[in-house]
Amino acid sequence: MATLAHSTSFLSVGSLSSDHHKQLKLWKFQKPLTRRGFKRLALCSSNMTPWEPAEIAYAPASDAEGRFLQKSGTIFEALNSEKTDEATAKNSKEDASHRPMLLLPYLRWTVWLLGPPILLATGMVPTLWLPVSSIFLGPNIASLLSLTGLDCIFNLGASLFLLLADSCARPENSGHAFGSRPPVSYQFWNMVANIMGFVVPLLTMFASQKGLLQPFLPPISFLVLLGPYLLLLSVQILTEMLTWHWQSPVWLVTPVVYESYRLLQLMRGLKLGAELTAPAWTLHTIRGLVCWWVLVLGMQLMRVAWYAGFTARDRRQKEPSVLVGGN
């Protein structure tokens, strides 16, 4: 084979078309070819082959050159700056999420001031200042519905008050599980007191229907006197069971709220009994119920005081001891 020194050769293939001939250009060998073989062969072409893509971008475009590494001089500083920006944005979002927690104490002060007036306006004010004669027309269905509606207004206010009290008693950190379960003995004696207050009026009414108690009391008169009382007592039993099931911290004040209004209900029943000329045994039954619920309410208040003292003692035991005069 003859030595080719800095020579130029044209490559042509007969089977290729004219378009392919136009795309093939000059090929130049940088080093001579010898008989021993190819020492170094470098091919340079001024045009791309048909099977390669038309354009390949190896550098950023002119419009992106201004934005490339614009935050810093090196790529490492650019990456660090991007991470810093992401962390700053994350911290700003966390701060925005914690802003409502800062307003929580002010909202609780509003709840503290709003709850008791709601209970007073819906319960005590209509019962004490609204004339009973304006809604009472005698022992009939209209009078029963009027008295029941008056007690339903109190029930709405009491439910709202208990919800506000529950929100005040919940801890600020809602991430921890919180539950307040009453003792089993408390649940047992509370249910006994409620059942006794529910059964005694029904027994007297049953005895009157059987003729054991004279004179006879009509059922509509009995419902006007003690119907709203029995209805609200049923609502109290249901509310207490729900607070025990949900482990709400308001289980301690729920009986106090309803039993305080129950005394007003029974006192109203005594006044209506005089207007209805109810039998003496009916008025004695209502007076016995008043005494019973005063006793139960006193026990409930003693439980509140006991629970407050027990909680304070338990909190004092959990606090770390302080050594007097030590470092």
matplotlib code that plots the C-alpha trace (Angstrom):
import matplotlib.pyplot as plt

x = [0.0, 1.4, 2.0, -0.5, 1.0, -1.4, -3.5, -7.1, -9.5, -13.0, -15.5, -18.3, -20.8, -22.7, -25.8, -26.4, -28.6, -27.7, -29.0, -26.7, -23.9, -24.4, -24.3, -21.0, -18.1, -14.4, -12.7, -9.2, -6.6, -4.5, -1.8, -0.3, -1.4, 1.4, 1.6, 1.9, -1.6, -3.4, -1.5, -4.1, -7.0, -9.1, -12.0, -13.3, -16.5, -18.1, -21.6, -23.7, -24.7, -28.3, -29.0, -27.9, -30.1, -29.9, -29.1, -27.5, -27.2, -24.1, -24.3, -27.1, -28.9, -28.2, -31.4, -30.5, -26.9, -28.0, -29.9, -27.4, -25.6, -26.9, -27.2, -23.5, -20.2, -19.9, -22.4, -21.9, -22.8, -25.8, -27.0, -26.5, -28.4, -31.3, -31.5, -31.4, -34.3, -36.3, -35.7, -36.7, -39.9, -40.6, -40.0, -42.3, -45.1, -44.6, -44.6, -47.9, -49.4, -48.3, -49.9, -53.4, -51.9, -50.8, -54.4, -55.7, -55.4, -57.4, -60.1, -60.2, -60.7, -63.6, -65.1, -64.7, -66.6, -69.2, -70.2, -71.8, -73.9, -75.3, -76.3, -77.8, -79.7, -81.2, -82.0, -82.4, -83.7, -86.8, -87.7, -87.4, -88.7, -91.1, -94.6, -96.0, -99.5, -98.6, -97.9, -100.1, -103.7, -104.7, -104.1, -104.1, -101.7, -100.9, -99.7, -97.6, -95.9, -95.3, -93.5, -91.6, -90.4, -89.2, -87.1, -85.8, -84.4, -82.4, -81.2, -79.8, -78.0, -76.7, -75.4, -73.6, -72.1, -70.8, -69.2, -67.5, -66.3, -65.0, -62.9, -61.5, -60.6, -58.8, -54.9, -53.4, -51.2, -53.7, -51.0, -51.2, -54.1, -56.3, -59.1, -60.8, -62.6, -64.8, -64.4, -66.8, -68.2, -69.1, -70.9, -72.8, -74.0, -74.9, -77.0, -78.7, -79.6, -81.0, -83.1, -84.5, -85.5, -87.1, -88.9, -90.5, -92.9, -93.9, -94.7, -96.9, -98.7, -99.2, -100.6, -103.0, -104.2, -104.8, -106.7, -104.1, -103.7, -106.7, -108.0, -107.3, -105.0, -105.7, -102.8, -102.7, -102.4, -99.6, -97.8, -98.1, -96.6, -93.9, -93.7, -90.9, -89.0, -89.0, -88.0, -85.1, -83.9, -83.8, -81.7, -79.4, -78.9, -78.1, -75.7, -73.8, -73.5, -72.1, -69.5, -68.4, -68.1, -66.2, -64.0, -64.9, -63.6, -67.1, -68.4, -67.9, -70.0, -72.8, -74.9, -74.4, -75.8, -78.9, -79.7, -79.5, -82.2, -84.2, -84.7, -86.3, -88.5, -89.8, -90.4, -92.4, -94.3, -95.3, -96.6, -98.6, -99.9, -101.5, -103.2, -104.4, -105.7, -103.6, -104.1, -101.9, -100.0, -98.9, -97.4, -95.8, -94.2, -92.8, -91.4, -89.8, -88.2, -86.9, -85.3, -83.8, -82.2, -80.8, -79.1, -77.8, -76.6, -74.7, -73.0, -72.0, -70.5, -68.5, -67.3, -66.1, -64.2, -62.7, -61.7, -60.1, -58.1, -57.1, -55.9, -53.9, -52.2, -51.4, -49.9, -47.8, -46.4, -45.4, -43.5, -39.7, -38.6, -36.7, -33.7, -33.6, -30.2, -28.6, -27.0]
y = [0.0, 3.4, 6.0, 8.9, 12.1, 14.9, 13.8, 14.4, 11.6, 11.9, 9.2, 8.4, 5.6, 4.7, 3.5, 6.8, 9.4, 12.9, 14.4, 12.1, 13.1, 16.7, 15.9, 14.0, 16.4, 16.4, 13.9, 14.7, 12.5, 14.3, 11.6, 9.5, 5.9, 3.3, -0.4, -1.1, 0.1, 3.2, 5.0, 7.7, 8.4, 11.6, 12.3, 15.8, 16.7, 20.0, 18.6, 16.1, 12.7, 12.0, 9.8, 12.4, 15.2, 18.5, 20.7, 19.8, 22.5, 22.1, 25.5, 27.6, 29.8, 33.5, 34.4, 32.0, 33.1, 36.0, 33.8, 31.0, 31.2, 34.7, 34.2, 33.6, 33.1, 29.3, 26.5, 25.4, 28.9, 28.9, 25.6, 26.8, 30.0, 28.0, 25.8, 29.0, 30.4, 27.2, 27.2, 30.8, 30.2, 27.2, 29.1, 31.9, 29.4, 27.9, 31.4, 32.1, 28.8, 29.7, 33.1, 31.9, 30.2, 33.6, 34.8, 31.8, 33.4, 36.4, 34.2, 32.2, 35.4, 36.2, 32.7, 33.2, 36.4, 35.2, 31.8, 32.8, 35.6, 33.2, 30.8, 33.6, 35.1, 31.9, 30.3, 32.5, 35.8, 34.3, 32.1, 34.7, 37.8, 36.5, 36.5, 32.9, 34.2, 35.6, 32.2, 30.0, 29.6, 26.7, 22.9, 22.4, 21.6, 25.3, 25.8, 22.6, 23.7, 27.2, 25.9, 23.3, 26.0, 28.1, 25.2, 24.4, 27.9, 27.2, 23.9, 25.7, 28.1, 25.3, 23.4, 26.4, 27.1, 23.5, 23.8, 27.0, 25.5, 22.5, 24.7, 26.6, 23.4, 21.8, 22.2, 24.7, 22.0, 20.0, 17.6, 15.6, 13.3, 14.7, 12.9, 13.4, 10.3, 10.5, 7.8, 4.9, 5.6, 9.2, 7.8, 5.3, 7.7, 10.3, 7.9, 6.8, 10.4, 11.0, 7.8, 8.6, 12.0, 10.5, 7.5, 9.3, 11.6, 8.7, 6.5, 9.2, 9.6, 5.8, 5.7, 8.5, 6.7, 3.5, 5.4, 5.0, 8.8, 11.0, 13.3, 12.3, 14.5, 14.7, 13.7, 17.1, 18.8, 16.5, 17.1, 20.9, 20.7, 18.1, 17.4, 19.9, 18.7, 15.1, 16.2, 18.3, 15.5, 13.1, 15.6, 15.9, 12.1, 12.0, 14.9, 13.4, 10.1, 11.8, 13.8, 10.6, 8.8, 11.7, 12.2, 15.9, 17.9, 19.5, 16.3, 17.9, 21.0, 19.5, 18.3, 21.7, 23.6, 21.5, 21.0, 24.7, 25.3, 22.2, 24.0, 26.9, 24.5, 22.9, 26.3, 27.3, 24.0, 25.0, 28.3, 26.7, 24.1, 26.8, 28.3, 24.9, 23.9, 20.7, 18.1, 18.4, 15.2, 16.8, 19.8, 17.6, 15.6, 18.7, 20.0, 16.6, 16.8, 20.3, 19.0, 16.0, 18.1, 20.7, 17.7, 16.4, 19.9, 20.3, 16.9, 18.0, 21.2, 19.3, 17.0, 20.1, 21.3, 17.8, 17.5, 21.0, 20.1, 16.7, 18.3, 20.9, 18.3, 16.1, 19.0, 20.0, 16.4, 16.5, 19.8, 19.4, 19.9, 23.0, 22.7, 25.7, 27.2, 24.9, 25.6]
z = [0.0, -1.0, 1.7, 1.7, 3.2, 3.8, 0.8, 0.3, -0.8, -1.9, -0.9, -3.1, -3.1, -6.3, -4.5, -2.7, -4.1, -5.2, -1.9, 0.0, -2.2, -1.3, 2.4, 2.2, 2.4, 2.5, 4.8, 5.9, 7.6, 10.1, 10.3, 7.4, 7.0, 7.1, 6.4, 10.1, 10.6, 11.7, 14.4, 14.9, 12.7, 13.3, 11.1, 10.7, 9.0, 8.3, 8.0, 10.0, 8.7, 7.8, 10.8, 13.4, 14.7, 13.0, 16.0, 19.3, 22.0, 24.1, 25.8, 27.3, 24.8, 24.7, 26.6, 29.4, 29.7, 31.8, 34.2, 34.5, 37.8, 38.4, 42.1, 42.7, 41.0, 41.3, 41.1, 44.7, 45.9, 43.6, 45.1, 48.6, 47.8, 46.4, 49.5, 51.7, 49.7, 50.1, 53.8, 54.2, 52.3, 54.5, 57.7, 56.5, 55.9, 59.4, 60.9, 59.1, 60.4, 64.0, 63.8, 64.7, 67.8, 69.1, 68.9, 70.9, 74.4, 73.3, 71.8, 75.1, 77.1, 74.8, 75.4, 79.2, 79.0, 76.6, 78.1, 81.4, 80.0, 77.4, 80.2, 82.2, 79.3, 78.0, 81.4, 84.4, 82.8, 80.9, 83.9, 86.6, 84.7, 82.1, 83.6, 83.6, 83.2, 79.8, 78.4, 80.7, 79.6, 81.8, 81.7, 77.9, 75.1, 74.3, 77.9, 77.8, 74.5, 75.8, 78.9, 76.9, 74.4, 77.3, 78.6, 75.1, 74.9, 78.1, 76.6, 73.6, 75.8, 78.0, 75.0, 73.7, 77.2, 77.5, 74.0, 75.0, 78.3, 76.5, 74.2, 77.2, 79.0, 76.1, 76.1, 73.7, 72.1, 70.2, 69.0, 72.2, 72.9, 75.7, 77.5, 80.8, 82.1, 85.2, 87.9, 87.7, 91.2, 90.0, 87.0, 89.1, 91.8, 89.2, 87.2, 90.5, 91.3, 87.9, 87.8, 91.3, 90.1, 87.0, 88.7, 91.7, 89.6, 87.4, 90.4, 91.9, 88.5, 88.2, 91.8, 91.0, 87.9, 89.9, 92.6, 95.3, 95.7, 96.0, 94.6, 91.0, 88.9, 85.1, 82.9, 81.1, 84.4, 85.4, 82.1, 82.5, 86.0, 85.5, 81.7, 81.0, 84.1, 82.8, 79.3, 80.5, 82.9, 79.9, 77.9, 80.9, 81.1, 77.4, 77.6, 80.5, 78.8, 75.7, 77.7, 79.4, 76.0, 74.4, 77.5, 77.6, 80.5, 81.0, 82.6, 86.0, 85.4, 83.3, 86.2, 88.0, 85.0, 84.5, 88.2, 88.9, 86.3, 87.5, 90.8, 88.9, 87.0, 90.2, 91.8, 88.7, 89.1, 92.7, 91.4, 88.6, 91.0, 93.1, 90.0, 88.9, 92.3, 92.1, 94.9, 98.0, 97.3, 94.0, 95.7, 98.3, 95.6, 93.9, 97.3, 97.8, 94.4, 95.3, 98.4, 96.6, 93.9, 96.4, 98.1, 94.8, 93.7, 97.0, 96.4, 92.9, 94.2, 96.8, 94.0, 92.1, 95.2, 95.8, 92.2, 92.2, 95.3, 94.0, 90.7, 92.5, 94.7, 91.8, 89.9, 92.9, 93.1, 89.4, 89.7, 90.2, 93.8, 94.6, 96.9, 99.3, 99.6, 97.1, 93.7]

ax = plt.figure().add_subplot(projection="3d")
ax.plot(x, y, z, "-o")
ax.set_aspect("equal")
plt.show()
